[in-house]
């Protein structure tokens, strides 16, 4: 006991290899969506300081790979060493909580303080982006703003090569399960960052100065990290995160945008080939905001300045899109076989305005605009759009939640009931106890495949006839092959079937 007290007072770090082993096991299991907040912060920093040749930049993906961070040292700290962190937590709570709630929080549990030094070093890999994906990385899309290449996306693969820093963590403990209420962290200085960039276009002239872009990316990561350098901090509600369950009770979307794309008229000629001395091969992409990822794409109509599509799509509307005041963006493109596709025009519509008038389709005849909203383009788009929110649950349909297919004498047995998870509010209770409303026979089903870990390949053939003097090798059991990347391994993909029908792959 005396030795432990002296170690704490002298701030002597203990061995942390047990933590690094644990991180090595858990690292590949982390959901990449946890880095979405980091991606948003990086995107904001980059857009505010993008180089002159670049019109805009988007963070398309952040992935942790399978090479984890390493903890260099971990030590407990007395309260007196984290006074700045305590003051910043108090300032944050004053903005969001009333004085009584604030006092209850500060006295409602014990605190545990840690200081952690961490480092990240990229593993040696091959020259290709697929090989470098083993390390922590992200994909950026730069949009050139120079004449003749306006709005052309240029993807860049960014590999995190090195990162060294120190963070202080304050844990608020609670007597109620799961015993951890909140986690607050602050960085002790801006971490040292080193990232490398690789263009993902195999052909064509590299119009970007990669050393310039690398310096810009390193600056952006450091600037984003500076948002959490002491005395500034960030607090996470760990109680809600740890009490979560794996039962999805409701879709996160508020509703859907239903879009019918009829036709376009009077488009400008984009190609020298085609009928009447020039034509266009138009198609339409639907996305959120000017530089958002396309959520839907129509078919290409060959050689037609008045194309007719008559296609329909539905997009989920989430609260984040509304809070960010995203625009519904309909972009017309001319498909080119040998060069990048040309923008023909676009139409934007405020989603905040749309959700204020739900339950009805609104016909639109929209004049096309350029990438600059003040610039008009030849042609009009004839389409319809409507917002339809989720219907409310009818209380009259609410049941006990018991399985109606079981005999009466077995319905009350808990082990035979479906797990309902943690119910935090009345809406979640209504979800698990109310069957689908017969007045609304359709619904929204969203499936997202984030990643696959520990994929195994079974060798069911054994040795072939060309053993070159070696003894016969039997077929391997599932999981014996340890190669994670090889030219002989197959390229994996997923298929999703809904009601025995293929809906995605």
C-alpha positions in Angstrom: 0.0 0.0 0.0 2.8 2.4 0.9 4.6 1.6 -2.3 1.5 2.3 -4.4 1.0 5.7 -2.6 4.6 6.7 -3.2 4.3 5.7 -6.9 1.2 7.9 -7.3 2.9 10.9 -5.5 6.0 10.6 -7.5 4.0 10.2 -10.7 5.9 7.0 -11.8 4.3 5.4 -14.8 3.6 1.6 -14.7 3.9 -1.0 -17.4 1.1 -0.7 -20.0 1.9 -3.8 -22.2 -1.4 -5.3 -21.0 -3.2 -2.3 -22.4 -1.4 -2.6 -25.8 -2.3 -6.3 -26.0 -5.9 -5.4 -25.3 -5.9 -2.7 -28.0 -4.4 -5.1 -30.5 -7.4 -7.4 -30.0 -10.0 -4.7 -30.0 -8.7 -2.3 -32.6 -10.1 -4.1 -35.7 -13.5 -4.5 -34.0 -14.1 -0.7 -33.6 -16.9 0.7 -35.7 -15.4 3.2 -38.1 -18.4 5.4 -37.6 -16.9 6.4 -34.3 -14.5 8.6 -36.3 -17.4 10.5 -38.0 -17.0 13.5 -35.6 -13.3 13.6 -36.4 -14.1 13.6 -40.1 -16.5 16.5 -39.7 -13.9 18.6 -37.7 -11.2 17.9 -40.3 -13.5 18.8 -43.1 -14.4 22.1 -41.5 -10.7 23.0 -40.9 -9.8 22.0 -44.5 -12.6 23.9 -46.1 -11.7 27.1 -44.1 -8.0 27.0 -45.3 -8.0 25.1 -48.6 -5.2 26.1 -51.1 -6.1 28.4 -54.0 -6.0 25.7 -56.7 -8.6 23.7 -54.8 -12.3 24.9 -54.7 -13.4 22.5 -51.9 -12.4 19.3 -50.1 -14.4 16.5 -48.6 -13.4 13.8 -46.1 -14.9 10.7 -47.7 -13.8 8.1 -45.2 -11.7 7.5 -42.0 -10.7 4.0 -41.2 -8.5 2.7 -38.3 -7.0 -0.2 -40.3 -5.6 -3.1 -38.2 -2.5 -1.4 -36.8 -3.5 0.0 -33.3 -2.2 2.9 -31.3 0.4 2.1 -28.6 0.2 3.4 -25.1 3.6 4.6 -23.9 2.8 5.4 -20.3 -0.3 5.5 -18.1 -0.4 7.1 -14.7 -3.0 8.2 -12.1 -3.1 11.9 -11.2 -4.3 13.6 -8.0 -7.1 16.2 -8.4 -4.6 19.0 -7.9 -2.9 18.2 -11.3 -6.1 18.6 -13.4 -7.4 21.9 -12.1 -7.6 23.4 -15.7 -9.6 20.3 -16.8 -12.0 20.7 -13.9 -12.5 24.4 -14.6 -13.3 23.7 -18.3 -15.8 20.9 -17.4 -17.5 23.4 -15.1 -17.6 26.1 -17.9 -19.1 23.5 -20.3 -21.8 22.4 -17.8 -22.8 26.0 -17.0 -23.9 26.5 -20.6 -26.2 23.5 -20.7 -27.4 22.8 -17.1 -29.2 24.8 -14.4 -27.3 25.4 -11.1 -29.1 22.7 -9.2 -28.4 20.0 -11.8 -24.8 21.2 -12.0 -24.3 20.9 -8.3 -25.9 17.5 -8.3 -23.5 16.3 -11.1 -20.4 17.6 -9.3 -21.3 15.9 -6.1 -22.9 12.8 -7.6 -19.9 10.6 -7.9 -16.2 10.2 -7.5 -13.5 11.1 -10.0 -10.5 9.3 -11.3 -7.8 11.1 -13.3 -5.3 9.6 -15.7 -2.5 10.9 -17.9 -1.7 8.8 -21.0 1.1 9.2 -23.5 0.4 7.5 -26.8 2.1 7.0 -30.2 1.3 5.6 -33.6 3.7 4.4 -36.2 2.7 3.0 -39.6 3.8 -0.5 -40.4 5.9 -1.1 -43.6 3.6 -1.8 -46.5 3.7 -2.0 -50.3 3.3 1.0 -52.6 -0.4 0.5 -53.4 -3.3 2.1 -51.5 -4.8 -1.4 -50.7 -1.6 -2.4 -48.9 -1.4 0.8 -47.0 -5.0 0.4 -45.8 -3.6 -1.8 -43.0 -2.6 1.4 -41.3 -4.9 4.2 -40.1 -5.9 6.2 -43.1 -8.5 8.4 -44.7 -9.7 9.3 -48.2 -10.0 12.9 -49.3 -11.7 14.2 -52.4 -10.3 17.5 -53.7 -12.4 19.5 -56.2 -10.3 21.6 -58.6 -11.5 25.1 -59.3 -9.3 25.9 -62.3 -10.7 26.7 -65.7 -11.7 23.6 -67.7 -11.7 21.3 -64.6 -14.3 23.0 -62.5 -15.8 20.6 -60.0 -13.7 17.6 -61.1 -13.1 15.3 -58.0 -9.6 14.1 -57.4 -9.4 11.4 -54.8 -6.3 11.3 -52.5 -5.4 8.5 -50.1 -3.9 9.8 -46.8 -1.9 7.4 -44.6 -1.2 8.3 -41.0 2.5 7.6 -40.7 3.2 8.9 -37.2 1.4 10.5 -34.2 2.8 11.2 -30.8 1.0 13.0 -28.0 -0.2 13.1 -24.4 -3.8 13.3 -23.1 -5.3 13.7 -19.7 -8.6 12.0 -18.9 -11.0 12.6 -16.1 -13.5 9.8 -15.4 -16.7 10.6 -13.4 -17.7 7.4 -11.6 -21.2 6.6 -10.4 -22.7 4.1 -7.9 -25.2 3.0 -10.5 -24.4 0.6 -13.3 -22.4 0.8 -15.5 -20.5 2.8 -12.9 -18.9 5.2 -15.4 -21.0 8.3 -16.0 -18.8 10.6 -18.1 -15.3 10.8 -19.7 -13.6 14.2 -20.3 -10.3 14.4 -22.1 -7.9 17.2 -23.0 -4.6 17.1 -25.0 -1.4 18.3 -23.4 -0.1 20.2 -26.4 -0.7 19.7 -30.1 0.3 16.1 -31.0 3.2 15.6 -33.5 1.6 14.4 -36.7 3.0 13.0 -39.9 0.8 11.9 -42.8 1.6 10.9 -46.4 -0.6 11.4 -49.5 -1.0 9.1 -52.5 -3.2 10.0 -55.6 -5.8 7.4 -56.3 -6.0 8.2 -60.1 -3.7 5.7 -61.9 -3.7 7.6 -65.2 -3.7 11.2 -66.3 -1.6 14.2 -65.3 -1.2 14.7 -61.6 -2.5 18.3 -61.2 -1.8 18.5 -57.5 1.5 19.2 -55.8 1.6 16.3 -53.4 4.2 17.8 -51.0 1.9 20.9 -50.8 -1.1 18.7 -50.2 0.7 16.6 -47.6 1.7 19.8 -45.7 -1.9 21.0 -45.9 -3.2 17.7 -44.5 -0.7 17.7 -41.7 -1.6 21.2 -40.8 -5.3 20.4 -40.9 -4.9 17.4 -38.5 -2.9 19.5 -36.1 -5.4 22.4 -36.3 -8.3 20.0 -35.6 -6.4 18.5 -32.6 -5.8 22.0 -31.3 -9.5 22.3 -30.6 -9.0 19.9 -27.7 -5.7 21.2 -26.3 -5.7 22.3 -22.7 -7.5 24.2 -21.2 -10.1 23.2 -23.9 -11.6 19.7 -23.5 -14.4 17.4 -24.7 -16.8 15.4 -22.6 -18.5 12.1 -23.6 -21.6 10.7 -21.9 -20.2 7.2 -21.3 -23.3 6.1 -19.3 -25.5 6.1 -22.4 -22.8 4.6 -24.6 -22.2 1.7 -22.2 -25.9 1.0 -21.5 -26.6 0.8 -25.3 -27.7 -2.5 -26.7 -27.5 -4.2 -30.1 -31.2 -4.1 -30.7 -32.2 -1.4 -33.3 -35.6 -0.2 -32.2 -36.2 2.5 -34.7 -34.6 4.0 -37.8 -32.6 7.2 -37.1 -34.3 8.9 -40.1 -37.1 11.4 -39.5 -38.7 10.4 -42.8 -37.9 10.2 -46.5 -37.7 12.4 -49.5 -39.6 10.9 -52.4 -38.3 12.1 -55.8 -39.7 11.5 -59.3 -37.4 12.5 -62.1 -39.4 13.0 -65.3 -37.4 14.7 -68.0 -35.0 17.6 -68.9 -35.5 20.0 -71.8 -33.3 22.3 -73.8 -29.9 21.0 -72.6 -26.7 22.5 -74.0 -24.6 20.5 -76.5 -21.6 19.0 -74.8 -20.1 16.7 -77.5 -19.0 17.3 -81.1 -20.2 13.9 -82.0 -23.9 13.0 -82.1 -26.8 14.2 -84.2 -27.2 17.7 -85.6 -23.6 18.7 -85.1 -23.3 17.8 -81.5 -25.2 16.2 -78.6 -25.1 15.1 -75.0 -25.3 11.9 -73.1 -27.0 13.2 -69.9 -27.6 11.5 -66.6 -28.6 12.8 -63.1 -27.1 12.3 -59.7 -29.0 13.0 -56.5 -27.0 14.0 -53.3 -27.2 16.1 -50.2 -25.3 19.5 -50.7 -23.0 20.6 -53.4 -20.1 18.1 -52.7 -22.1 15.3 -51.0 -21.7 11.7 -52.0 -24.3 10.8 -54.7 -27.1 8.8 -53.2 -28.8 7.9 -56.5 -27.9 8.0 -60.2 -30.2 7.7 -63.2 -29.4 5.8 -66.3 -27.5 7.5 -69.2 -29.6 8.7 -72.1 -27.6 8.5 -75.2 -27.4 11.5 -77.6 -30.5 13.5 -76.4 -30.9 17.1 -75.5 -34.4 16.5 -74.2 -34.0 13.2 -72.2 -36.8 11.4 -70.5 -36.0 9.3 -67.5 -39.2 8.7 -65.5 -37.3 7.3 -62.6 -38.1 7.4 -58.8 -35.8 7.3 -55.8 -36.2 7.8 -52.0 -33.6 9.3 -49.6 -33.6 9.0 -45.9 -33.7 12.4 -44.0 -31.8 12.4 -40.7 -31.7 15.1 -38.0 -28.0 15.8 -38.8 -28.9 16.8 -42.4 -31.6 19.2 -41.2 -29.4 20.8 -38.5 -26.6 21.3 -41.0 -29.1 23.0 -43.4 -28.1 20.6 -46.2 -29.5 21.2 -49.7 -31.0 18.5 -51.9 -28.8 18.7 -55.0 -29.8 17.4 -58.4 -26.9 17.5 -60.8 -27.0 16.9 -64.6 -23.9 15.4 -66.1 -22.7 14.6 -69.7 -21.2 11.1 -69.8 -17.9 11.0 -71.6 -16.0 7.8 -72.5 -12.4 9.1 -72.7 -12.4 12.2 -70.3 -14.0 13.3 -67.1 -17.8 13.8 -67.2 -18.9 17.4 -67.7 -21.4 19.2 -65.5 -24.5 20.3 -67.5 -26.3 22.1 -64.7 -27.8 21.6 -61.3 -30.8 22.3 -59.1 -30.8 22.8 -55.3 -33.7 22.8 -52.9 -33.7 23.6 -49.1 -34.5 20.5 -47.1 -35.5 22.6 -44.1 -38.3 24.1 -46.2 -39.4 20.7 -47.5 -40.0 19.1 -44.1 -42.2 22.0 -43.1 -44.7 20.8 -45.8 -45.0 17.0 -45.4 -47.3 14.5 -46.9 -47.6 15.9 -50.4 -45.7 15.7 -53.7 -44.8 19.1 -55.3 -44.2 19.3 -59.1 -41.1 21.3 -60.0 -40.0 22.9 -63.3 -36.5 24.1 -62.3 -34.1 26.2 -64.4 -30.6 24.7 -64.4 -27.8 26.6 -62.6 -24.1 26.3 -62.7 -21.8 25.3 -59.9 -21.9 28.9 -59.0 -25.6 29.5 -58.1 -25.6 32.9 -59.7 -24.7 31.5 -63.1 -27.5 30.1 -65.2 -27.2 27.2 -67.6 -29.4 26.2 -70.6 -32.2 23.8 -69.9 -34.9 22.9 -67.4 -35.5 19.9 -65.2 -39.1 18.6 -64.8 -39.4 16.6 -61.5 -41.4 16.1 -58.3 -40.4 15.9 -54.7 -42.2 15.4 -51.4 -41.3 14.8 -47.8 -43.1 12.0 -45.8 -42.4 11.7 -42.1 -42.6 8.6 -40.0 -46.2 7.9 -38.8 -47.0 7.9 -35.1 -47.7 4.7 -33.3 -51.4 4.1 -32.7 -52.0 3.4 -28.9 -55.0 1.2 -29.8 -52.6 -1.3 -31.4 -50.3 -1.6 -28.4 -49.9 -5.1 -27.1 -48.2 -6.8 -24.2 -45.2 -7.6 -26.4 -45.6 -11.4 -25.9 -45.2 -13.8 -28.7 -48.7 -14.5 -30.0 -47.4 -17.7 -31.7 -46.7 -19.4 -28.4 -49.3 -21.4 -26.5 -51.0 -19.5 -23.6 -49.1 -21.5 -21.0 -45.7 -20.5 -22.5 -46.3 -16.9 -23.3 -45.2 -15.7 -19.9 -41.8 -17.5 -19.9 -39.1 -14.9 -20.2 -36.6 -17.1 -21.9 -39.0 -17.6 -24.8 -39.6 -13.9 -25.4 -37.6 -11.7 -27.8 -35.0 -9.5 -26.2 -36.2 -5.9 -26.2 -32.9 -4.4 -25.0 -32.8 -1.2 -22.9 -36.0 1.0 -23.1 -35.1 4.6 -22.4 -38.2 6.5 -23.4 -41.9 6.1 -24.4 -41.1 6.0 -28.1 -38.8 3.0 -27.7 -41.4 1.3 -25.5 -44.0 1.9 -28.3 -41.7 0.4 -30.9 -41.3 -3.0 -29.1 -44.9 -3.3 -28.0 -46.8 -2.0 -31.1 -47.2 -4.1 -34.3 -47.0 -2.5 -37.8 -50.0 -0.3 -38.6 -52.1 -2.0 -41.3 -52.9 1.5 -42.7 -49.2 1.9 -43.5 -48.2 -1.3 -45.3 -44.7 -0.1 -46.4 -41.7 1.0 -44.4 -38.0 1.8 -44.5 -35.3 -0.8 -44.1 -31.7 0.4 -44.1 -28.7 -2.0 -44.0 -25.1 -0.7 -43.8 -22.1 -3.0 -44.0 -19.3 -1.1 -42.3 -16.5 -3.7 -42.3 -15.7 -7.4 -42.0 -13.0 -8.6 -39.6 -11.3 -12.0 -39.3 -12.6 -13.3 -42.6 -11.4 -16.8 -43.1 -10.8 -18.8 -46.4 -11.1 -22.5 -46.4 -8.9 -24.6 -48.7 -11.2 -27.4 -49.7 -9.0 -28.7 -52.6 -5.8 -29.6 -50.9 -2.7 -30.1 -53.1 -3.1 -30.1 -56.8 -1.2 -32.5 -59.1 2.0 -30.3 -59.3 3.6 -31.1 -55.9 7.2 -30.8 -57.2 8.4 -33.7 -55.0 6.6 -32.6 -51.9 4.2 -34.9 -50.1 0.5 -34.6 -50.5 -1.0 -31.8 -48.4 -4.6 -32.4 -47.3 -7.2 -29.7 -47.4 -6.8 -27.1 -44.6 -9.3 -26.7 -41.9 -11.2 -23.4 -41.9 -9.1 -20.6 -40.4 -5.7 -22.2 -40.9 -4.7 -19.7 -43.6 -3.2 -16.6 -41.9 -2.5 -14.5 -45.0 -4.5 -11.2 -44.9 -3.4 -9.9 -48.3 -2.2 -11.9 -51.3 -2.7 -11.9 -55.0 -4.1 -15.4 -54.7 -6.8 -14.4 -52.2 -10.3 -13.6 -53.6 -11.9 -10.2 -53.6 -14.7 -10.4 -51.1 -18.1 -8.8 -51.3 -21.5 -9.0 -49.6 -24.9 -9.8 -50.9 -28.1 -8.6 -49.2 -31.4 -10.3 -49.8 -34.7 -9.0 -48.6 -37.7 -11.4 -48.7 -35.5 -13.8 -50.8 -34.8 -11.0 -53.3 -31.4 -9.6 -54.1 -31.5 -5.9 -53.2 -27.7 -5.1 -52.9 -24.3 -6.5 -53.5 
